[in-house]
Amino acid sequence: MSLSRKRKKQLRKLQKDANTLWESQQVLLGQAGDVAREAGRQLGNYSREQVVPTVQHGYEKYAAPVVSRGLRTSAKVYNERLAPAAGAVIGSALSVWDAANEKRDALASGRGFGAIDVDKLQKKAQKYGKNATKRLTVAAPPAKKKMGAGGVLAIIFGIAAAAGVVYAAWQTLRADDELWVADDPLRAPDA
């Protein structure tokens, strides 16, 4: 069955219109990609210039003082309360251990029990306690300059913003069933 000249002419015109539409879609998709790339660059610039300094300033103003105060308080409690108490316990235990060793040596050498020198034991306990307290006490480390919570938050916000741009571009450029784009950009589908 052959087509009439009129139908062939209409089909050629339709093919030409389809090719024109196809080419304009390719141009439009290229421009949409350019816009998405530029939006990503602008978002990165905005993040660097506005978001990061704001987050960093907020961290330094509100969170950093609370964190440093908490660290100072915990170090003070540890150094002034916990370490001396633990040192006293350790010192007492070591002095009792020494007294037991002295008595064992005295019994082994045949000197007998003899009197226990309590003052000597207390002095040893204090000496051992001071040494243990010195070793248990934590010195404040020198302040190091490193990325704080503000930097981490800025990175997280930057990643979230970039993900938003990628998602928006994907939604714009995704292939719907009605808007399917062929792999060959220069050749329109045959009518």
LOMIKOL-617811 format. One line per 3 residues: their letters; for each residue x negated, y negated, z negated of N, C-alpha, C. Coordinates in nm, 3 decimals, decimal comma. Atoms other than C-alpha are relative to their C-alpha. Example, Ala and Ser with C-alpha at 12.3 -4.5 7.8 and 13.67 -1.06 7.14 Angstrom:
BEGIN
AS = -0,089/0,119/0,000/-1,230/0,450/-0,780/-0,090/-0,120/0,000 ~ 0,082/0,119/0,006/-1,367/0,106/-0,714/0,077/-0,109/-0,073
END
This chain:
BEGIN
MSL = -0,083/0,116/0,000/0,000/0,000/0,000/-0,089/-0,123/0,000 ~ 0,083/0,119/-0,012/-0,156/-0,327/0,111/0,074/-0,122/-0,054 ~ -0,057/0,122/0,055/-0,106/-0,669/-0,038/0,017/-0,102/0,112
SRK = -0,021/0,104/-0,101/0,031/-0,958/0,159/-0,104/-0,109/-0,021 ~ 0,097/0,111/0,007/-0,186/-1,261/0,232/0,033/-0,093/-0,115 ~ -0,043/0,090/0,105/0,016/-1,466/-0,010/-0,041/0,056/-0,137
RKK = 0,037/-0,063/0,127/-0,041/-1,218/-0,296/-0,152/-0,001/-0,017 ~ 0,147/0,002/0,008/-0,413/-1,193/-0,212/-0,049/-0,139/-0,036 ~ 0,038/0,137/0,028/-0,439/-1,572/-0,216/0,030/-0,034/-0,147
QLR = -0,036/0,026/0,140/-0,256/-1,588/-0,552/-0,096/0,073/-0,095 ~ 0,094/-0,076/0,084/-0,483/-1,317/-0,694/-0,139/-0,064/-0,001 ~ 0,130/0,068/-0,004/-0,798/-1,499/-0,573/0,003/-0,127/-0,087
KLQ = -0,014/0,122/0,081/-0,669/-1,820/-0,733/-0,001/0,035/-0,148 ~ -0,003/-0,044/0,140/-0,595/-1,634/-1,056/-0,140/0,044/-0,045 ~ 0,137/-0,043/0,032/-0,943/-1,477/-1,045/-0,089/-0,122/-0,022
KDA = 0,079/0,122/0,013/-1,097/-1,823/-0,994/0,033/-0,071/-0,132 ~ -0,041/0,063/0,126/-0,895/-1,967/-1,286/-0,055/0,078/-0,121 ~ 0,053/-0,083/0,109/-0,999/-1,672/-1,505/-0,150/-0,021/-0,016
NTL = 0,144/0,026/0,007/-1,365/-1,727/-1,414/-0,029/-0,137/-0,061 ~ 0,018/0,134/0,055/-1,335/-2,098/-1,493/0,025/0,001/-0,151 ~ -0,031/-0,012/0,143/-1,172/-2,019/-1,827/-0,111/0,074/-0,073
WES = 0,107/-0,080/0,060/-1,437/-1,758/-1,899/-0,126/-0,084/-0,020 ~ 0,118/0,084/0,012/-1,721/-2,003/-1,832/0,018/-0,107/-0,106 ~ -0,024/0,102/0,102/-1,559/-2,271/-2,047/-0,002/0,061/-0,140
QQV = 0,008/-0,067/0,129/-1,523/-2,018/-2,330/-0,145/0,023/-0,040 ~ 0,141/-0,022/0,030/-1,893/-1,935/-2,303/-0,067/-0,129/-0,047 ~ 0,054/0,130/0,040/-1,982/-2,305/-2,324/0,049/-0,036/-0,140
LLG = -0,059/0,031/0,130/-1,744/-2,351/-2,618/-0,065/0,083/-0,111 ~ 0,066/-0,084/0,100/-1,896/-2,056/-2,805/-0,144/-0,045/-0,026 ~ 0,136/0,052/0,018/-2,245/-2,195/-2,746/0,001/-0,127/-0,084
QAG = -0,010/0,123/0,078/-2,139/-2,533/-2,881/0,040/0,030/-0,145 ~ -0,039/-0,037/0,136/-1,972/-2,369/-3,182/-0,121/0,055/-0,078 ~ 0,122/-0,049/0,065/-2,299/-2,188/-3,260/-0,092/-0,114/-0,037
DVA = 0,083/0,117/0,030/-2,489/-2,517/-3,237/0,054/-0,077/-0,119 ~ -0,062/0,071/0,113/-2,241/-2,682/-3,474/-0,023/0,077/-0,130 ~ 0,020/-0,081/0,121/-2,269/-2,392/-3,722/-0,145/-0,010/-0,048
REA = 0,142/0,013/0,040/-2,652/-2,411/-3,717/-0,027/-0,136/-0,062 ~ 0,020/0,135/0,054/-2,646/-2,787/-3,772/0,068/-0,015/-0,135 ~ -0,068/0,005/0,130/-2,392/-2,746/-4,053/-0,083/0,068/-0,107
GRQ = 0,088/-0,068/0,095/-2,626/-2,499/-4,221/-0,119/-0,085/-0,039 ~ 0,114/0,089/0,031/-2,918/-2,740/-4,193/0,045/-0,115/-0,090 ~ -0,049/0,111/0,081/-2,710/-3,026/-4,331/0,035/0,045/-0,142
LGN = -0,032/-0,053/0,132/-2,587/-2,808/-4,616/-0,127/0,024/-0,081 ~ 0,128/-0,018/0,069/-2,945/-2,715/-4,702/-0,057/-0,132/-0,046 ~ 0,049/0,133/0,039/-3,044/-3,082/-4,700/0,080/-0,055/-0,116
YSR = -0,085/0,050/0,107/-2,746/-3,174/-4,917/-0,032/0,072/-0,131 ~ 0,033/-0,078/0,120/-2,830/-2,895/-5,159/-0,132/-0,047/-0,060 ~ 0,131/0,045/0,048/-3,195/-3,007/-5,181/0,006/-0,140/-0,058
EQV = 0,001/0,140/0,040/-3,113/-3,375/-5,216/0,101/-0,032/-0,109 ~ -0,105/0,036/0,095/-2,795/-3,371/-5,428/0,022/0,106/-0,108 ~ -0,041/-0,103/0,096/-2,712/-3,037/-5,591/-0,114/0,036/-0,095
VPT = 0,112/-0,043/0,084/-3,056/-2,930/-5,715/-0,037/-0,107/-0,104 ~ 0,031/0,098/0,103/-3,141/-3,263/-5,884/0,110/-0,015/-0,105 ~ -0,109/0,013/0,096/-2,796/-3,283/-6,043/0,000/0,115/-0,099
VQH = 0,003/-0,117/0,088/-2,815/-2,929/-6,180/-0,121/-0,005/-0,092 ~ 0,122/0,007/0,080/-3,172/-2,979/-6,296/0,014/-0,106/-0,110 ~ -0,020/0,106/0,099/-3,081/-3,306/-6,470/0,096/0,048/-0,109
GYE = -0,096/-0,052/0,099/-2,782/-3,140/-6,639/-0,064/0,101/-0,092 ~ 0,069/-0,098/0,083/-2,997/-2,853/-6,759/-0,094/-0,069/-0,098 ~ 0,096/0,068/0,088/-3,267/-3,084/-6,894/0,070/-0,083/-0,106
KYA = -0,071/0,087/0,094/-3,010/-3,309/-7,061/0,077/0,080/-0,105 ~ -0,090/-0,071/0,091/-2,777/-3,050/-7,215/-0,056/0,133/-0,051 ~ 0,037/-0,136/0,040/-2,918/-2,697/-7,218/-0,142/0,008/-0,058
APV = 0,139/-0,013/0,045/-3,293/-2,746/-7,263/-0,018/-0,039/-0,147 ~ 0,016/0,032/0,143/-3,268/-2,926/-7,600/0,057/0,107/-0,092 ~ -0,061/-0,103/0,083/-3,037/-2,658/-7,738/-0,087/0,125/-0,001
VSR = 0,086/-0,118/-0,009/-3,261/-2,377/-7,615/-0,128/-0,022/-0,080 ~ 0,125/0,023/0,073/-3,579/-2,537/-7,752/0,025/-0,009/-0,151 ~ -0,033/0,008/0,143/-3,408/-2,615/-8,086/0,022/0,141/-0,056
GLR = -0,022/-0,138/0,043/-3,295/-2,252/-8,109/-0,130/0,077/-0,013 ~ 0,129/-0,068/0,007/-3,644/-2,127/-8,034/-0,081/-0,047/-0,121 ~ 0,073/0,052/0,116/-3,797/-2,358/-8,294/0,058/0,053/-0,131
TSA = -0,065/-0,049/0,122/-3,542/-2,253/-8,556/-0,031/0,147/-0,023 ~ 0,028/-0,143/0,016/-3,591/-1,882/-8,491/-0,146/0,024/-0,036 ~ 0,142/-0,015/0,035/-3,972/-1,919/-8,502/-0,023/-0,043/-0,144
KVY = 0,016/0,047/0,138/-3,944/-2,116/-8,828/0,052/0,104/-0,099 ~ -0,056/-0,102/0,090/-3,718/-1,856/-8,990/-0,090/0,122/-0,004 ~ 0,088/-0,117/-0,005/-3,943/-1,575/-8,874/-0,129/-0,026/-0,077
NER = 0,130/0,029/0,060/-4,266/-1,745/-8,982/0,009/-0,033/-0,149 ~ -0,009/0,044/0,139/-4,141/-1,888/-9,312/0,074/0,097/-0,091 ~ -0,078/-0,090/0,083/-3,903/-1,617/-9,430/-0,036/0,147/0,022
LAP = 0,015/-0,142/-0,029/-3,946/-1,286/-9,256/-0,145/0,048/-0,012 ~ 0,140/-0,044/0,003/-4,323/-1,266/-9,210/-0,056/0,003/-0,142 ~ 0,053/-0,010/0,137/-4,409/-1,355/-9,575/0,063/0,117/-0,079
AAG = -0,064/-0,111/0,071/-4,153/-1,104/-9,705/-0,058/0,133/0,045 ~ 0,060/-0,124/-0,052/-4,287/-0,831/-9,478/-0,145/0,012/-0,045 ~ 0,139/-0,002/0,046/-4,642/-0,928/-9,572/-0,010/0,041/-0,146
AVI = 0,001/-0,038/0,141/-4,561/-0,897/-9,941/0,027/0,149/-0,017 ~ -0,031/-0,143/0,007/-4,408/-0,554/-9,889/-0,121/0,082/0,045 ~ 0,116/-0,072/-0,053/-4,706/-0,439/-9,681/-0,116/-0,009/-0,099
GSA = 0,108/0,017/0,098/-4,953/-0,586/-9,934/0,020/0,085/-0,123 ~ -0,028/-0,083/0,118/-4,782/-0,413/-10,225/-0,024/0,147/0,032 ~ 0,018/-0,140/-0,038/-4,779/-0,083/-10,040/-0,148/0,035/0,014
LSV = 0,144/-0,028/-0,017/-5,148/-0,110/-9,949/-0,073/-0,001/-0,135 ~ 0,067/0,002/0,131/-5,247/-0,202/-10,305/0,034/0,126/-0,080 ~ -0,036/-0,126/0,066/-5,053/0,097/-10,442/-0,078/0,114/0,061
WDA = 0,079/-0,104/-0,068/-5,227/0,313/-10,182/-0,144/-0,002/-0,050 ~ 0,137/0,012/0,052/-5,566/0,179/-10,298/-0,010/0,051/-0,143 ~ 0,001/-0,046/0,139/-5,478/0,240/-10,663/0,009/0,152/-0,005
ANE = -0,011/-0,146/-0,003/-5,376/0,597/-10,582/-0,131/0,063/0,043 ~ 0,130/-0,054/-0,046/-5,703/0,653/-10,393/-0,104/-0,010/-0,112 ~ 0,097/0,017/0,110/-5,906/0,513/-10,688/0,023/0,106/-0,108
KRD = -0,030/-0,100/0,103/-5,725/0,742/-10,933/-0,036/0,140/0,048 ~ 0,036/-0,131/-0,054/-5,774/1,042/-10,704/-0,152/0,018/-0,006 ~ 0,146/-0,007/0,007/-6,148/0,961/-10,681/-0,047/0,017/-0,144
ALA = 0,039/-0,010/0,141/-6,168/0,916/-11,060/0,025/0,140/-0,052 ~ -0,030/-0,136/0,044/-6,000/1,251/-11,120/-0,095/0,100/0,065 ~ 0,089/-0,093/-0,070/-6,219/1,421/-10,860/-0,141/-0,007/-0,058
SGR = 0,135/0,012/0,055/-6,539/1,287/-11,020/-0,004/0,035/-0,148 ~ -0,005/-0,045/0,139/-6,421/1,394/-11,367/0,009/-0,115/-0,099 ~ -0,009/0,114/0,092/-6,372/1,045/-11,516/0,134/-0,005/-0,071
GFG = -0,131/-0,001/0,065/-6,009/1,112/-11,607/0,090/-0,112/0,051 ~ -0,098/0,099/-0,045/-5,708/0,886/-11,585/-0,045/-0,141/-0,025 ~ 0,043/0,135/0,033/-5,829/0,575/-11,760/0,114/-0,101/0,015
AID = -0,101/0,106/-0,006/-5,642/0,245/-11,772/0,009/-0,056/0,143 ~ -0,023/0,061/-0,131/-5,490/0,085/-11,465/-0,012/-0,150/-0,017 ~ 0,020/0,145/0,007/-5,603/-0,272/-11,407/0,108/-0,067/0,086
VDK = -0,116/0,059/-0,070/-5,274/-0,448/-11,319/-0,040/-0,130/0,070 ~ 0,044/0,127/-0,062/-5,443/-0,785/-11,251/-0,074/0,027/0,131 ~ 0,074/-0,035/-0,122/-5,674/-0,621/-11,001/0,098/0,044/0,110
LQK = -0,099/-0,044/-0,097/-5,376/-0,454/-10,831/0,079/-0,118/0,056 ~ -0,074/0,116/-0,048/-5,187/-0,784/-10,812/-0,085/-0,084/0,095 ~ 0,089/0,077/-0,089/-5,489/-0,962/-10,661/-0,014/0,069/0,135
KAQ = 0,009/-0,074/-0,127/-5,527/-0,687/-10,401/0,130/-0,011/0,079 ~ -0,129/0,009/-0,067/-5,155/-0,699/-10,326/0,015/-0,137/0,066 ~ -0,008/0,134/-0,058/-5,174/-1,076/-10,272/-0,093/-0,015/0,120
KYG = 0,096/0,007/-0,112/-5,483/-1,042/-10,055/0,053/0,074/0,123 ~ -0,056/-0,076/-0,111/-5,326/-0,769/-9,842/0,124/-0,068/0,057 ~ -0,121/0,070/-0,045/-5,000/-0,962/-9,828/-0,033/-0,121/0,086
KNA = 0,040/0,117/-0,079/-5,174/-1,278/-9,704/-0,052/0,042/0,137 ~ 0,052/-0,049/-0,130/-5,361/-1,083/-9,437/0,113/0,051/0,090 ~ -0,112/-0,051/-0,079/-5,043/-0,907/-9,325/0,088/-0,114/0,051
TKR = -0,081/0,114/-0,040/-4,851/-1,237/-9,320/-0,067/-0,076/0,114 ~ 0,073/0,069/-0,109/-5,123/-1,399/-9,106/0,015/0,076/0,131 ~ -0,010/-0,079/-0,123/-5,105/-1,112/-8,860/0,143/0,006/0,054
LTV = -0,139/-0,005/-0,044/-4,725/-1,111/-8,850/0,052/-0,134/0,049 ~ -0,047/0,133/-0,037/-4,689/-1,487/-8,808/-0,023/-0,023/0,150 ~ 0,007/0,026/-0,144/-4,618/-1,592/-8,451/-0,035/-0,147/0,021
AAP = 0,038/0,137/-0,034/-4,798/-1,899/-8,325/0,084/-0,044/0,120 ~ -0,078/0,052/-0,113/-4,599/-2,121/-8,092/-0,086/0,000/0,125 ~ 0,078/-0,003/-0,124/-4,716/-2,054/-7,737/-0,001/-0,138/0,065
PAK = 0,002/0,129/-0,071/-4,824/-2,350/-7,528/0,111/-0,005/0,104 ~ -0,109/0,016/-0,095/-4,549/-2,488/-7,310/-0,050/0,025/0,142 ~ 0,036/-0,031/-0,138/-4,563/-2,346/-6,960/0,100/-0,068/0,091
KKM = -0,088/0,063/-0,099/-4,424/-2,525/-6,659/0,039/0,107/0,101 ~ -0,049/-0,099/-0,094/-4,210/-2,279/-6,470/0,145/-0,030/0,030 ~ -0,137/0,025/-0,042/-3,872/-2,258/-6,306/0,094/0,034/-0,116
GAG = -0,094/-0,020/0,109/-3,598/-2,297/-6,563/0,136/0,041/0,053 ~ -0,137/-0,039/-0,037/-3,228/-2,228/-6,560/0,054/-0,091/0,110 ~ -0,046/0,092/-0,104/-3,170/-2,538/-6,344/-0,045/0,046/0,138
GVL = 0,050/-0,051/-0,128/-3,389/-2,398/-6,068/0,073/0,125/0,043 ~ -0,072/-0,124/-0,031/-3,217/-2,062/-6,089/0,142/-0,033/0,047 ~ -0,135/0,040/-0,041/-2,874/-2,228/-6,072/-0,001/-0,064/0,138
AII = 0,009/0,063/-0,131/-2,984/-2,437/-5,775/-0,016/0,105/0,110 ~ 0,018/-0,108/-0,099/-3,098/-2,123/-5,591/0,132/0,073/0,021 ~ -0,127/-0,070/-0,011/-2,768/-1,952/-5,668/0,100/-0,083/0,079
FGI = -0,092/0,087/-0,075/-2,568/-2,254/-5,544/-0,040/-0,007/0,147 ~ 0,046/0,004/-0,139/-2,784/-2,270/-5,230/0,039/0,126/0,076 ~ -0,036/-0,127/-0,064/-2,726/-1,902/-5,155/0,151/0,006/0,023
AAA = -0,146/0,000/-0,016/-2,352/-1,942/-5,216/0,043/-0,093/0,113 ~ -0,034/0,094/-0,108/-2,339/-2,245/-4,985/-0,036/0,059/0,136 ~ 0,040/-0,062/-0,127/-2,531/-2,061/-4,713/0,096/0,113/0,037
AGV = -0,096/-0,107/-0,026/-2,297/-1,764/-4,751/0,133/-0,058/0,049 ~ -0,122/0,066/-0,045/-2,002/-2,002/-4,712/-0,009/-0,043/0,145 ~ 0,019/0,044/-0,139/-2,144/-2,143/-4,390/0,002/0,121/0,093
VYA = 0,003/-0,120/-0,083/-2,213/-1,795/-4,254/0,141/0,057/0,013 ~ -0,137/-0,053/-0,005/-1,860/-1,683/-4,345/0,088/-0,086/0,091 ~ -0,080/0,088/-0,086/-1,706/-1,990/-4,179/-0,035/0,019/0,147
AWQ = 0,042/-0,024/-0,138/-1,912/-1,932/-3,865/0,052/0,135/0,049 ~ -0,049/-0,131/-0,038/-1,816/-1,566/-3,864/0,150/-0,005/0,028 ~ -0,144/0,011/-0,022/-1,446/-1,652/-3,898/0,028/-0,072/0,132
TLR = -0,020/0,075/-0,124/-1,480/-1,898/-3,612/-0,035/0,083/0,122 ~ 0,052/-0,069/-0,118/-1,675/-1,670/-3,380/0,035/0,148/0,006 ~ -0,028/-0,144/0,000/-1,537/-1,326/-3,470/0,087/0,038/0,119
ADD = -0,072/-0,048/-0,119/-1,386/-1,116/-3,195/0,135/0,055/-0,043 ~ -0,135/-0,049/0,022/-1,008/-1,082/-3,222/0,037/0,087/0,119 ~ -0,044/-0,087/-0,108/-0,823/-0,829/-3,013/0,045/-0,081/0,121
ELW = -0,050/0,081/-0,111/-0,663/-1,106/-2,804/-0,112/-0,084/0,063 ~ 0,108/0,087/-0,050/-0,988/-1,300/-2,766/-0,129/0,077/0,021 ~ 0,118/-0,082/-0,016/-1,225/-1,020/-2,681/-0,095/-0,060/0,103
VAD = 0,101/0,057/-0,088/-1,551/-1,140/-2,524/-0,088/0,114/0,050 ~ 0,080/-0,106/-0,060/-1,737/-0,913/-2,285/-0,148/-0,026/-0,025 ~ 0,143/0,014/0,021/-2,109/-0,847/-2,313/-0,067/-0,083/0,108
DPL = 0,058/0,075/-0,111/-2,185/-0,999/-1,972/0,063/-0,139/0,004 ~ -0,062/0,132/0,010/-2,134/-1,375/-2,018/0,027/-0,067/0,135 ~ -0,015/0,068/-0,127/-2,154/-1,465/-1,651/0,107/0,064/0,089
RAP = -0,094/-0,072/-0,087/-1,908/-1,213/-1,512/0,135/0,012/-0,070 ~ -0,134/-0,006/0,056/-1,535/-1,244/-1,576/0,060/0,139/0,026 ~ -0,066/-0,129/-0,026/-1,315/-0,936/-1,604/0,075/-0,002/0,133
DA = -0,071/-0,009/-0,129/-1,171/-0,814/-1,277/0,151/0,000/-0,023 ~ -0,145/0,008/0,012/-0,805/-0,893/-1,220/0,067/0,114/0,071
END
